[in-house]
């Protein structure tokens, strides 16, 4: 399993500014992000561990079958868990 801890902030507006987590492993977001597009979790785990703002920007967060959204950070947008997706906090 690969784990990536990202200490970078993402910004941007519009539907084209999004984060998509694919494949096995975990990707950890540690900063406040201000992008306005969606966050798609299609595989593995997206771990939100930011200390301020929203770790997933302002847009919708979709956790799809087989994927996980977890962490102790803050998520501002609406979260939809589809099929066998999961949430851990």
Residue pairs with C-beta under 8 A, 6 or more apart in sequence:
1 24
1 25
1 26
1 44
2 24
2 25
2 26
3 25
3 26
3 27
3 28
4 25
4 26
4 27
4 28
5 28
5 30
6 27
6 28
6 29
6 30
6 31
7 30
7 31
8 31
9 31
9 32
9 33
9 34
10 17
10 19
10 31
10 33
10 34
10 35
10 57
11 17
11 33
11 34
11 35
12 34
12 35
12 36
12 37
13 35
13 36
14 36
14 37
15 37
15 38
16 37
17 35
17 36
17 37
17 57
18 35
18 37
18 38
18 39
18 40
18 59
19 33
19 35
19 37
19 39
19 40
19 46
19 56
19 57
20 39
20 40
20 42
21 27
21 39
21 40
21 41
21 42
21 43
21 44
21 45
21 46
21 67
22 42
22 43
22 44
23 43
23 44
24 43
24 44
25 44
25 45
26 44
26 45
26 46
26 47
27 44
27 45
27 46
27 47
28 47
28 48
28 49
28 71
29 46
29 47
29 48
29 49
29 50
29 55
29 56
29 71
29 73
30 49
30 50
30 51
30 55
30 73
31 50
31 53
31 55
32 50
32 52
32 53
32 54
32 55
33 50
33 53
33 54
33 55
33 56
33 57
34 53
34 54
34 57
34 58
35 57
35 58
35 59
36 57
36 58
36 59
37 57
37 59
38 59
38 60
38 61
38 62
39 46
39 56
39 57
39 59
39 60
39 61
39 62
39 77
40 62
40 64
41 61
41 62
41 63
41 64
41 67
41 68
41 69
41 85
42 64
42 67
43 66
43 67
44 67
44 68
45 67
45 68
45 69
45 70
46 56
46 63
46 67
46 68
46 69
46 70
46 71
47 70
47 71
48 55
48 56
48 69
48 70
48 71
48 72
48 73
48 74
48 75
49 55
49 71
49 72
49 73
50 73
50 74
51 73
52 74
53 74
53 76
54 74
54 75
54 76
54 77
55 71
55 73
55 74
55 75
56 75
56 76
56 77
57 76
57 77
58 76
58 77
59 77
60 77
60 78
60 79
60 80
61 69
61 75
61 77
61 78
61 79
61 80
62 79
62 80
62 82
63 69
63 79
63 80
63 81
63 82
63 85
63 86
63 87
64 82
64 83
64 85
65 82
65 83
65 84
65 85
66 83
66 84
66 85
67 85
67 86
68 85
68 86
68 87
68 88
69 75
69 79
69 81
69 85
69 86
69 87
69 88
70 87
70 88
70 89
71 89
72 89
79 87
81 87
